[in-house]
């Protein structure tokens, strides 16, 4: 028989026992934090939403986590709609990089990268028209190999030229959440990147804010990739 004293203790224990943890906002924060921490690539909100309880406001969860990490040595940052942990900007000088240094871009490559960033989707002919000089294939190859530039689609014009755009890695490398964070005219002047003697009608275009194809672009197919030399022709023997 249970003694009255023991029964009272049991009741008190039941009353004070912690409730079972459910997938509420607190648990959602823990799951989101773990997913971002474990991923080598920025993690999208839809990916997180699939792994937390239904009805959780993932955007609000990520904003809360971002605020929690704002003053820490690592920050939670948004990159093109996805999330990643990055070293706090003011501590970058103490981080020692042992891996090989990334090859510095030539002046031509920097010019082409800037044109693609601000004018995308843009074709090679349009880049050359803006620069006033021809663009070598090697320059584009360097930008492709860096992972900062990609083929977007094919323009619906004679010859169907390939259109170029920047990648999420480009945003990540330059610390941009999205393309709208690219510096504007006054910021470039203030940084000394533009001469004071620029034409009166000079302006910097607002970059495209979406990765979706525009009305005058077609998606790139496997046949296009073969034509561009990015895939071996169908049926061709592969190297062992």
C-alpha positions in Angstrom: 0.0 0.0 0.0 1.3 3.5 -0.8 1.8 5.6 2.2 0.1 9.0 2.2 3.4 10.8 2.4 4.8 8.8 -0.6 1.6 9.5 -2.5 2.0 13.2 -1.8 5.6 13.2 -3.0 4.6 11.4 -6.2 1.9 14.0 -6.9 4.4 16.8 -6.3 6.9 15.1 -8.6 4.4 14.8 -11.3 3.4 18.4 -10.9 6.9 19.7 -11.2 8.2 17.3 -13.8 9.3 19.0 -17.1 6.8 18.7 -19.9 7.8 16.6 -22.9 9.7 18.8 -25.4 7.6 19.3 -28.5 8.6 20.8 -31.9 7.6 24.3 -30.9 9.6 27.4 -31.7 12.3 26.6 -29.2 12.9 23.1 -30.7 12.6 24.6 -34.2 15.5 27.0 -33.3 17.6 24.1 -32.2 16.8 22.1 -35.3 17.5 25.0 -37.6 20.8 25.8 -35.8 21.9 22.2 -36.2 21.0 22.0 -39.9 22.9 25.2 -40.7 25.9 24.3 -38.6 26.2 20.8 -40.2 25.9 22.0 -43.8 28.8 23.0 -46.0 26.5 25.1 -48.1 23.9 27.8 -47.2 20.6 26.2 -46.1 17.3 27.4 -47.6 14.2 28.1 -45.4 12.1 25.5 -47.3 14.7 22.8 -46.5 14.4 23.8 -42.8 10.7 23.9 -42.9 10.5 20.3 -44.1 12.3 19.3 -40.8 10.4 21.2 -38.2 6.9 21.0 -37.0 4.1 22.2 -39.3 3.0 25.7 -38.8 6.4 27.0 -37.5 7.3 30.4 -38.9 10.7 29.5 -40.2 11.5 33.1 -41.2 10.8 34.3 -37.7 12.9 31.5 -36.2 15.9 32.4 -38.4 15.5 36.1 -37.6 15.6 35.2 -33.9 18.7 33.1 -34.3 20.4 35.8 -36.4 19.8 38.3 -33.5 21.1 35.7 -31.0 24.4 35.4 -32.9 24.8 39.1 -33.8 27.4 39.8 -31.1 29.2 36.4 -31.2 32.4 35.4 -32.9 30.3 33.7 -35.6 27.2 35.3 -37.2 24.2 33.8 -38.8 23.9 35.5 -42.2 21.4 35.3 -45.0 22.8 34.7 -48.5 20.5 34.8 -51.4 17.5 33.6 -49.3 19.6 30.8 -47.6 21.4 30.8 -44.2 24.9 30.1 -43.2 27.3 30.6 -40.2 30.2 33.0 -41.0 33.0 34.5 -39.0 32.1 37.9 -37.6 33.4 40.5 -40.0 35.4 42.4 -37.4 37.3 39.2 -36.5 38.3 38.1 -40.0 41.8 39.5 -39.4 42.5 36.8 -36.7 41.5 33.9 -38.9 44.5 32.2 -40.4 43.9 30.6 -43.7 46.2 27.7 -44.4 44.7 26.7 -47.7 46.2 28.0 -50.9 45.4 31.6 -51.7 42.8 32.2 -54.3 44.3 33.4 -57.6 43.9 37.2 -57.9 41.7 38.3 -60.7 43.2 40.4 -63.5 41.8 43.9 -64.2 39.9 42.5 -67.2 38.3 39.7 -65.1 37.3 42.2 -62.4 35.7 44.4 -65.1 33.8 41.5 -66.6 32.7 40.3 -63.2 31.3 43.7 -62.3 29.5 44.0 -65.6 27.9 40.6 -65.1 26.9 41.4 -61.5 25.2 44.7 -62.4 23.8 43.8 -65.9 22.8 40.2 -65.6 21.5 38.4 -67.5 24.1 39.5 -70.0 25.7 37.9 -73.1 29.4 38.0 -74.0 28.6 40.4 -76.9 26.9 42.7 -74.5 29.9 42.6 -72.1 32.2 43.5 -75.0 29.9 46.3 -76.0 30.0 47.8 -72.5 33.8 47.4 -72.2 34.6 48.4 -75.7 37.1 45.6 -76.1 36.9 41.9 -76.8 36.6 39.5 -73.9 38.8 36.5 -74.1 37.5 33.0 -73.3 40.2 32.6 -70.7 38.8 35.5 -68.7 35.3 33.9 -68.6 36.9 30.6 -67.8 38.6 32.0 -64.7 35.3 33.4 -63.5 33.6 30.1 -64.1 36.3 28.2 -62.3 36.1 30.5 -59.3 32.4 29.6 -59.0 31.3 33.2 -59.1 29.7 33.2 -62.6 27.4 30.7 -64.3 25.5 30.2 -67.5 21.9 31.3 -66.9 20.1 30.5 -70.2 20.0 31.3 -73.9 18.8 34.6 -75.3 15.9 34.4 -77.7 17.7 36.3 -80.4 19.5 35.1 -83.6 22.3 32.8 -82.7 20.8 32.2 -79.2 23.7 33.5 -77.3 24.3 32.2 -73.8 23.4 34.6 -70.9 25.6 34.9 -67.8 24.9 35.6 -64.2 26.5 35.5 -60.8 26.1 32.6 -58.3 25.4 32.2 -54.6 29.1 31.7 -54.0 29.7 35.2 -55.5 27.4 36.7 -52.8 28.9 34.6 -50.1 32.5 35.5 -51.0 31.8 39.3 -51.1 29.6 39.2 -48.0 26.3 40.1 -49.7 22.9 38.9 -48.6 21.5 39.6 -52.1 22.3 41.5 -55.2 20.5 44.6 -54.0 23.4 45.0 -51.5 25.9 45.7 -54.3 27.3 49.2 -53.9 25.6 52.0 -55.7 27.1 55.0 -57.5 27.7 57.2 -54.4 29.2 54.2 -52.5 31.6 53.5 -55.3 32.7 57.1 -55.4 33.2 57.2 -51.7 35.4 54.1 -51.9 37.5 55.8 -54.5 36.6 53.2 -57.1 35.2 55.7 -59.5 36.9 58.8 -60.8 35.4 62.2 -60.0 35.4 62.9 -63.8 32.6 60.6 -64.9 30.1 61.5 -67.6 27.0 63.4 -66.3 24.7 60.7 -67.7 26.7 57.9 -66.1 24.6 55.5 -64.0 24.8 52.1 -62.5 21.9 49.8 -63.3 19.9 48.1 -60.5 20.8 44.4 -60.7 18.2 41.7 -61.4 16.8 40.5 -58.1 15.6 37.1 -59.2 17.3 33.9 -60.5 14.3 33.1 -62.6 14.7 33.3 -66.4 13.5 36.5 -68.0 11.0 36.6 -70.8 13.7 36.6 -73.5 15.7 33.7 -72.0 15.3 30.0 -72.6 16.6 27.4 -70.1 19.8 25.6 -70.9 19.3 22.0 -72.0 21.7 19.0 -72.0 22.2 19.6 -75.7 23.3 23.2 -75.0 25.7 22.0 -72.4 27.2 19.5 -74.9 27.5 22.4 -77.4 29.2 24.5 -74.8 31.7 21.7 -74.1 30.5 21.2 -70.5 29.3 17.7 -71.1 30.6 15.0 -73.5 28.3 14.3 -76.4 25.5 11.8 -75.8 26.8 8.3 -76.6 30.5 9.4 -76.6 32.8 7.0 -74.6 33.7 8.4 -71.2 37.2 8.4 -69.8 37.9 5.7 -67.3 
